[in-house]
Amino acid sequence: MSQGDSNPAAIPHAAEDIQGDDRWMSQHNRFVLDCKDKEPDVLFVGDSMVQLMQQYEIWRELFSPLHALNFGIGGDTTRHVLWRLKNGELENIKPKVIVVWVGTNNHENTAEEVAGGIEAIVKLINTRQPQAKIIVLIIYWQDEQDYHEIKVQIDC
């Protein structure tokens, strides 16, 4: 399903600095530093859906006690998350669980390409963090014709 190198959603790529303030790279660098300073039991990785979780009481009640780290960046696609994970965000930590929630911003990709991008992320996590259980949250969206569900089948 990942379609190898021909799938644009599965090719790691750093996000463009559209605002000119280096915000995305600063967030990534902070996450890499967190990997050196903290010992999370749970790691959340993804886009704004992950990033925004920290603003709610449920994060403080349920996830903070689990020594959870939140590596969500608004606007990220599967390509951006893949780049971040390949460039330090999985180093020096050994979480028990990694939650992946990404794909919402992959507007230029087909459902199959997004699923392949998620599959590439999961395979990378399995390689670099074999002890971790991986939870992939499913994405649903609607266009003019129908609801779509991204289904990821991973053979690892």
N, C-alpha and C positions, 0 to 999 in steps of 0.2 A: 503494500500500500504506500510506502514512503516514496516510491518512484526514484530512489537514489538521488544522484546529482541533478536529475532533470526536474525535480520538484522545487520550485522557488520558495515554498514555505518551509523547506527543510534545509536551506542553505544558511548557515550562521551569518549574521550581518549586524553590525553596530547601528544603533539608531542615528539618524541625521540630527544635527544640532540646529533645528529650525529656528529656535528663539535666539541663538547665538550666545547663550549663557552657560553652556556646557553642563546643563542640569542633569541630563541623562547619564553622562559619564561620571558626574559627581555622585549620583545615587549608586551607580554600579560600584565605584571605588569604596563608598561607605559600606556596601554589602560585603565586599571582599575583606575590609577591615573587621567587620562583625564576625567573619569566619575565623579570624585570628584571635579574637577576644572572647568569644562566647561559645557555649557548648549546648546547642539546641537539641531537644528531643524531637521537635517537629519543625520542618521548614516548609513555608508556603512560598511558591514561586509563580509569577504570572504577570498579569496586566493590572489595570485599575481595579478590577473586581477584587483582586487580592489586596492591593494597596489600601483600599478603602476600609477593609475589614478592621483595621486598627482603630478606627474612629468610633467603633461601637462597643457598648458595654460588654457584649458577649466575648469580645477579644480579651478584655481584662479578666472576665470571670472564668472563661474556659481555656483559652489558649496561652495566656501569659504564665499561668502556673505550670504549663508543660514546657517552659523554656522555649517558646516558639519564636522563630525569626520570620519576619515578613519581608520577602524580596519581591514585592510587586511594584511595577512602574507603569503608570498610566500611559496608554497609547502603544504599549509593546505588542508585537506580533510574535508568532512562533519563532521567526528568524532572530528577533532580538533576544528572546529568552534563551534560545540555543547558543547564541554568541556569548551571553553573560555567563551561562553555565560552563562553557568551554574556557572562559577567561577568568577563573578564580572563584566563582561563587559556590563551588562545591569542594573547595580545598580546605583542609585543616578542620573539618567538622565531620561528625558521624551521626547524623540524625537517625532516629528509629523510623520516622515517617516523613515522606515528602509529598506534599499536596501540590498538584499542577493544575492551574486554571488559566488557560490562555486560548486565544483563537478569536476572541470577540473582535479584534481590530484587523483581522486578516481579510479586509474587504476586497482585495484584488485576487484572492485565491478561491478556488472551488472548494467544496466540502471535502472532496477526496484529498486535495492538496493540504488543507488544514489538518486533516486526520494524519496525513503523512508527516507533517511538521511536529505534531504532538507525539507521534510514534518515535521520531528521531530524538526528541527530548527525553522520552522514557528510556530509550535504549542507552542514551548517554548517561542518564542517572544510574541505570542498572550496572553499567560498566564502572563508573566512578564511585558509586555508593551501593555496593551489592548487599549490604546489611539492611538497607532501608526498604520498608514497604512503601509502595507508590500508590497514591490515590489520584486519579484523573477525574476532574469534574467535567461533566458533559455540557456542551454548548447547544443552545437552541436559538434559532432566529427565524424571522418571517420576512418573506418578500411578497411581491404582488400575487404570486401564484400559490405558495404553499409554505408550510412550516418545514424547516430542515433540522435534522439532528445529525450531529457529527458522531459517528461510531468509530471507535478506535479498537482494533484487534491487534494485540501485541503478542508476538511469539518470542518470549525471552526465557 
